[in-house]
């Protein structure tokens, strides 16, 4: 019910909730009124604008659930340490991403990539780092092959089929980051973006969910390649 926000863990309502209330048994002992008041104070210290409306639903879930752990102080200590580890790891990841972004901003094609819909401060440096020097690819097709997003032909005797799955032989980190860009496009729905419109077209043609997205990744990488190479002409 409360999402784990990967950015800014200090203000993540879920992590704060776990450290404050520890278990269902603690909430049961507090009672409805006291819990809702305490929950309201906790939510105000975070940036989650949707969390406040979930207090009553959380309390009802507590009342209607059966737990097996009970109030175990050792479990609570371990649980709190896990929360601290998650926060520390994410803070370190955010710092690394910031340094990656600072370096990426010195590379000419970064602005082109960052301005493409679906690419933000996190995915931009990742994609740029995984691709490396764009000039080492002779075409957008070669870039897609490097990402493992190509569909190699299949031949056996005189039979040749080109209806193949993507090869997945290339860079899985680049492929994953590009897939996340497609997910961002599905959420933001930019009506003037050719990649998003192409993905929707494929879905309307009856293509499976992942097939449509990877076809859009192919178009995304081709467009980026063409725009980036313009810088070096």
C-alpha positions as CSV (number, residue, x, y, z in Angstrom):
1,X,0.0,0.0,0.0
2,X,2.9,2.3,0.6
3,X,5.5,2.4,-2.3
4,X,9.2,2.1,-1.8
5,X,10.5,5.3,-3.3
6,X,14.0,4.7,-4.6
7,X,15.0,8.3,-4.5
8,X,15.5,10.4,-1.3
9,X,15.2,7.4,1.2
10,X,15.2,9.7,4.2
11,X,11.7,11.0,3.1
12,X,10.4,7.6,2.0
13,X,7.0,7.1,3.8
14,X,7.4,3.3,3.7
15,X,10.8,3.2,5.4
16,X,9.7,5.8,8.0
17,X,6.5,3.7,8.6
18,X,8.4,0.5,9.3
19,X,10.8,2.2,11.7
20,X,7.9,3.9,13.6
21,X,5.3,1.2,13.9
22,X,7.5,-1.9,13.6
23,X,4.6,-4.5,13.4
24,X,0.8,-5.0,13.2
25,X,0.8,-5.8,16.9
26,X,2.1,-2.4,17.8
27,X,-0.6,-0.7,15.7
28,X,-3.3,-2.8,17.3
29,X,-2.3,-1.8,20.8
30,X,-2.3,1.9,19.7
31,X,-5.9,1.8,18.7
32,X,-7.5,3.5,15.7
33,X,-7.5,7.1,16.9
34,X,-4.0,7.2,18.2
35,X,-2.6,5.4,15.2
36,X,-4.3,7.7,12.7
37,X,-3.0,10.8,14.6
38,X,0.6,9.3,14.7
39,X,0.4,8.3,11.1
40,X,-0.7,11.8,10.1
41,X,2.3,13.3,11.8
42,X,4.6,10.8,10.1
43,X,3.3,11.4,6.6
44,X,3.7,15.2,7.0
45,X,7.5,14.7,7.3
46,X,7.6,13.0,3.9
47,X,6.9,14.2,0.3
48,X,4.3,11.6,-0.5
49,X,1.1,13.4,-1.2
50,X,-1.0,10.3,-1.6
51,X,0.0,8.5,1.7
52,X,-2.2,10.5,4.0
53,X,-5.4,9.1,2.5
54,X,-4.2,5.5,3.1
55,X,-4.2,5.7,6.9
56,X,-7.6,4.2,7.5
57,X,-7.1,1.5,4.9
58,X,-3.9,0.5,6.6
59,X,-5.5,0.3,10.0
60,X,-8.3,-1.9,8.6
61,X,-5.8,-4.1,7.1
62,X,-4.1,-4.5,10.4
63,X,-7.3,-5.4,12.2
64,X,-8.3,-8.0,9.6
65,X,-4.9,-9.6,9.4
66,X,-3.3,-12.5,11.3
67,X,0.4,-12.2,12.2
68,X,2.7,-15.0,13.3
69,X,5.7,-13.0,14.5
70,X,4.3,-11.0,17.3
71,X,6.2,-8.3,19.2
72,X,9.7,-9.7,19.0
73,X,12.3,-7.1,20.0
74,X,15.1,-8.9,18.2
75,X,13.1,-9.0,15.0
76,X,12.4,-5.3,15.4
77,X,16.1,-4.6,15.7
78,X,16.9,-6.7,12.6
79,X,14.1,-5.0,10.7
80,X,15.3,-1.5,11.6
81,X,18.9,-2.4,10.5
82,X,17.5,-3.6,7.1
83,X,15.7,-0.3,6.7
84,X,19.0,1.5,7.5
85,X,20.9,-0.6,4.9
86,X,18.3,0.1,2.2
87,X,18.6,3.9,3.0
88,X,22.4,3.8,3.0
89,X,22.6,1.8,-0.2
90,X,20.2,4.1,-2.0
91,X,21.9,7.2,-0.8
92,X,25.2,5.9,-2.2
93,X,23.5,5.0,-5.5
94,X,22.1,8.5,-5.7
95,X,25.6,10.0,-5.1
96,X,27.1,7.8,-7.8
97,X,24.3,8.8,-10.2
98,X,25.0,12.4,-9.5
99,X,28.7,12.0,-10.3
100,X,27.7,10.1,-13.5
101,X,25.4,13.0,-14.5
102,X,28.2,15.6,-13.9
103,X,30.5,13.6,-16.2
104,X,27.8,13.0,-18.8
105,X,27.1,16.7,-19.1
106,X,30.6,17.2,-20.5
107,X,29.8,14.9,-23.4
108,X,28.3,16.6,-26.5
109,X,25.6,14.1,-27.3
110,X,24.2,13.9,-23.7
111,X,21.9,16.9,-24.2
112,X,20.4,15.3,-27.3
113,X,19.8,12.1,-25.3
114,X,18.5,13.9,-22.2
115,X,16.0,15.9,-24.3
116,X,14.4,12.8,-25.7
117,X,11.0,12.0,-24.0
118,X,11.3,9.3,-21.3
119,X,15.0,10.0,-20.6
120,X,15.7,11.7,-17.3
121,X,18.6,12.5,-15.0
122,X,19.0,8.8,-14.0
123,X,18.5,6.9,-17.3
124,X,20.4,9.5,-19.4
125,X,23.9,8.9,-17.8
126,X,23.3,5.1,-17.7
127,X,22.4,4.9,-21.4
128,X,25.3,7.2,-22.4
129,X,27.7,5.1,-20.3
130,X,26.6,1.8,-21.8
131,X,26.8,3.1,-25.4
132,X,30.1,4.8,-25.0
133,X,31.4,6.7,-28.0
134,X,28.5,6.8,-30.5
135,X,31.0,7.1,-33.4
136,X,32.2,3.6,-33.0
137,X,28.9,2.4,-34.5
138,X,28.5,2.6,-38.3
139,X,24.7,2.7,-38.1
140,X,21.6,2.7,-35.9
141,X,21.2,-1.0,-36.8
142,X,24.7,-1.7,-35.4
143,X,23.7,0.2,-32.2
144,X,20.6,-2.0,-31.8
145,X,22.7,-5.1,-32.4
146,X,25.1,-4.0,-29.6
147,X,22.1,-3.6,-27.3
148,X,21.0,-7.1,-28.3
149,X,17.8,-5.7,-29.7
150,X,18.2,-7.1,-33.2
151,X,16.4,-10.1,-34.6
152,X,18.8,-12.2,-36.6
153,X,17.5,-14.3,-39.5
154,X,17.1,-18.0,-39.2
155,X,18.1,-20.3,-42.0
156,X,17.9,-24.1,-42.4
157,X,18.5,-25.5,-45.9
158,X,16.3,-23.5,-48.3
159,X,14.0,-22.2,-45.5
160,X,14.6,-18.8,-44.2
161,X,12.6,-17.1,-41.4
162,X,12.9,-13.5,-40.3
163,X,10.2,-13.7,-37.6
164,X,12.6,-14.1,-34.7
165,X,12.9,-13.0,-31.1
166,X,15.5,-10.4,-30.3
167,X,18.9,-11.9,-30.0
168,X,19.7,-10.7,-26.4
169,X,23.4,-11.2,-27.3
170,X,24.3,-7.6,-26.6
171,X,24.5,-5.3,-23.6
172,X,21.7,-6.2,-21.1
173,X,22.2,-3.1,-19.0
174,X,21.6,-0.9,-22.1
175,X,18.6,-2.9,-23.1
176,X,17.1,-2.7,-19.6
177,X,17.6,1.1,-19.4
178,X,16.0,1.6,-22.8
179,X,13.1,-0.6,-21.7
180,X,12.6,1.7,-18.7
181,X,12.5,4.7,-21.1
182,X,9.5,2.9,-22.8
183,X,7.8,2.5,-19.5
184,X,8.3,6.2,-18.8
185,X,6.7,7.0,-22.2
186,X,3.7,4.9,-21.3
187,X,3.2,6.9,-18.2
188,X,3.8,10.3,-19.6
189,X,2.1,9.7,-23.0
190,X,3.9,12.4,-25.1
191,X,1.6,12.7,-28.1
192,X,4.2,14.4,-30.3
193,X,7.0,11.8,-29.7
194,X,7.5,9.4,-32.6
195,X,8.8,6.6,-30.4
196,X,5.7,6.7,-28.2
197,X,3.4,6.8,-31.2
198,X,5.2,3.9,-32.8
199,X,4.9,1.9,-29.6
200,X,1.1,2.6,-29.5
201,X,0.8,1.6,-33.1
202,X,2.4,-1.7,-32.5
203,X,0.2,-2.4,-29.6
204,X,-2.9,-1.6,-31.7
205,X,-1.7,-4.0,-34.3
206,X,-1.9,-6.7,-31.6
207,X,1.8,-7.1,-30.8
208,X,2.5,-8.5,-27.3
209,X,3.4,-6.0,-24.6
210,X,7.1,-6.6,-24.6
211,X,7.4,-7.0,-28.3
212,X,5.8,-3.5,-28.9
213,X,8.2,-2.0,-26.3
214,X,11.3,-3.5,-27.8
215,X,10.3,-2.5,-31.3
216,X,10.0,1.0,-29.9
217,X,13.4,0.7,-28.3
218,X,14.8,-0.1,-31.8
219,X,13.3,3.1,-33.1
220,X,14.5,5.1,-30.1
221,X,18.1,4.0,-30.6
222,X,18.0,4.7,-34.3
223,X,16.7,8.2,-33.7
224,X,19.3,8.9,-31.0
225,X,22.0,7.6,-33.3
226,X,21.0,9.8,-36.2
227,X,20.7,12.9,-34.0
228,X,24.0,12.3,-32.2
229,X,25.9,11.7,-35.3
230,X,24.8,15.0,-36.7
231,X,27.1,16.6,-34.1
232,X,30.2,15.0,-35.6
233,X,29.5,15.8,-39.3
